[in-house]
Amino acid sequence: MLSKKPKAGMSRQLKSGPQAKQPSSQTKQSQNDSVSQLLGVTIAAINTTKDLVPIALAQGILATIANFLTIAQSAVKNKSDFQAIADKCETIRDILKRATKDATEDDLRRYLGHALSQLNKSVNRMNSEAASKTEQRFWQRFFSATIDSNQIAEWEKDLDRVIALFNFEATVRIATGVEKLVLGLSTTSVNVLKYRPTEPPSRPAMLYGRDGLVAELTNLVINDEHLALIGPGGMGKSSVAKAIINEPLVVEKFADRRFFVTYDDLDHSTITFRTFMTRFARALGIEIAGSDTVRQISTFLRSASALVVLDNAETFEEASASLVLGDIPQAIAEMASIPGVILILTSRSRRNAPNVQWITKDIPPLDLSSAQAAFFQIYHHASRSDAEEDIRGLLKELDCHPLSINILANAAQQNGWSPTTLLKRWNHRHSKVLDSGKGKLQSLSDTMQLSLSSPSVQNLGEGGLCALAIIAFLPQGLNENLASDLLPSLPQVDAICDVLCMQSLVYRQDNFLKVLAPIRHYVGDSLRAPDSACLPEIRAFYYNTVDSCSAERDQYADIIISDHLNIEHVVASNLANILDDAEETYNACWQFLLCLERHLPRPTTLTPAISNIIENSSTWTLKARCLSNLARLYQTLSQHAEAILAFQAAEALYLTAGDPEGMGNCLITRADLLRCQGRFIQSRNLLDDLQHSNSWESLSETMKARAWYVLDTAQMYTFTVSADDLFVMSSDDYLLGLQSKILHCLAKFYHGGDAVQVHTHLEDLFVQYAGSGNARALEDILQGLAEVASCEGRLSEAMDILQKIVEMDGQSAEGALWSIVWKAHVVSKQGDYNLARELIRTASEPFQFFALRSARTFIHKSYGSACIELTAGEWDRAESYFTATIEACDIQSNLMLKAFSIRGLGEIAFAHNNFALAIQRFEETRSFCAEMGVPPQYLYSCGPFYNLQDKFKGWTLFLGGLLPLMNDTR
């Protein structure tokens, strides 16, 4: 096989024709031979010099260059193209020989480090690329590679760039200790005699939660990156910069060439270019004379690697906006371009010098743990341990802003405030507590005034302050996508927000413009309220949004979801300050609650404001609507106890307002909630009272059908009415007719009817309504079929039916979750306990809809887990789950699941032959049956999937009076 390839190669040469002329082949070969000899000489000289230079890095560089030239000499066909590179390599050898003569490793850090580092990178890259080019041919020993001329030109250019870094004469003399050249020789205007190296500031003694950030930024500095540390006043930018220049790696690289230039005591309006440069030179430890200050400072910086921190750069960045001071950014850019010079800016402004490749880093607030550590490092009150949770809440309210934490802790410590007093002062005074002294390090007001007085913000005029006040007023901040719609009277709102963001007064997060909590408190306490024109515009936009929002997911629903906290805040503010537009605000309130319930069910802060609505003839119906929609939101969140109270309050108001339909709707829903809790007697009594009230005849036929439907649902559990009579009165209603037919059929099964007939009837209903789109009804039919199959012992069939519910879309999400848990119950009956546990564990993962309905979901999953562990014989785990379910039922006032769980605990006691405890548990269960109105022998009749396996006979024996010790306990 191997002999074929050379032949193929020969055949290709023959096809080219041996007579093909190469006019310059002899000349080319001669040139190649000449350059090959030159390469050999250069390689030998480099290897000799390598053994003489005292610095290891330089030795490595020369070895790499020698290897690179060896590749060119031995494996490259077009050697003649390497003559210029060979000459440049010889120049580098000569430079390194002279520059490192008598030099030490310390000189490497002080003077030669940057140039050698860059040279090392370049020659390593060249060596790698050359090796890669020549190794691409497997038959390298037989055929030479040709290196592309463009590649060679790139290498030549790279070597020229690196050679320039050495600044040959200066570098050699620096390395041999000629101090005169270090300071620019006598040809510069730098006063050599007055050079005084300055000590950089020490690392801050209190720097919490910044270790990771400092390490990240230090790594960037070591890798020759310029940094811009950005953030609002008091975020700790200067402290981070001071920490960086004291990091061991930074000290090792820059030694005594670490400079910290501060501009915080200068004023935007008075700073000049000369002031800027003089302050810069003073920090470097030199004095400048004459007009060419940039050249003088640059000469000093070129003498060796240096790290320069320009602290509080917003002072000159804002001033440099003036045409007169336009030289400042240019000077910074020139100094940043000096090899080996690294700049760090700290600034509130993002108007950083152009033509510099800054890596911008926004300094974040502290994490809560670090904020707490910083606070208690200053505050040492004896009772602090009793109030740590309250203090944590206060620190959260401050957004863990470092300066605010420091000021607050010092104020509390110096005034001897107890934690209780501190919290009281904060609640009463807010940002005023953060003005404990003078200057930006002791007063939030002073640091805020520095930002607000900047020329950029001042140039915004009233529009800037108005936008800032609005952003501070809205808890989510201003939605950038809606800014022009929310504030049509501010046509330049986008440009205004850009400036506020550039000055770090606001920040962008998830399409919102936000402010930190201390800034929000300062704006609210010290600046005037948002413009009288702006707030009505925001209110009008949000009110129109909730009025237009429907049950469908549309553009208005998207705004509700994105701006829900802002809308809630606007509604709450208007409810607290009712003006002439009271009706509009009340309507917006109940409409917003309805939107939440439909699109983003979550707890709301509007409850107190709704309760405080004054009741009179003009507000009865409006307040009732607010309460009823609040109740529906509670209902969706499975907060049934709160929903019942809200519905009850709404009923009374509707009745007072003469609206029996509204009253009936609330009462029937309340009765259904009681039924869900297992309070069947209360539910039935409530509906019986409604039917015998004066309002009954005033109700619509649809409302009456709904009352009958809920009443029959309760009576189905209590077995007080024959199954044949259940759900008959509501079966003709156009909304509830199908649902009534389904439950009428199931009621017969629950009450002991023929399973085959029920199964047939349900299948017929499913076929008849399969294309109706009524997912809830179809889901109920499938659930009934699964229950029948399970009770008949057809477990695999039950599993398949439940899986169909899981796979249904839309409104079936709730049924899907329940069905997964029921599947787990069936699987446990089949003996696969691990699969059953896994189904329970993952039951709610696909359905984010239930994220806020955790209580109801938890009860369902916890009880399902208890049943699985009980069936598996894992008594301790089953007991733990039953106990957890009981505790959750107490919160939800769920009597039915509590009764089931207590019975489960009784079975565990029975299994352990603890008959006394078993009897006690079963007595409790029977007591709950009486409270619910459910005959004990029918406890599980209407919920087959909740029943325990037949092998658990304690409850049955108890009901039959057959448990041991029962006669003794009576």
Beta strands, then each sheet from edge to edge (+ up, - down):
strand 1: 226-230
strand 2: 258-262
strand 3: 306-311
strand 4: 341-347
strand 5: 358-362
strand 6: 478-479
strand 7: 507-509
strand 8: 512-514
sheet 1: 2+ 3+ 4+ 1+ 5+
sheet 2: 6+ 8- 7+
end
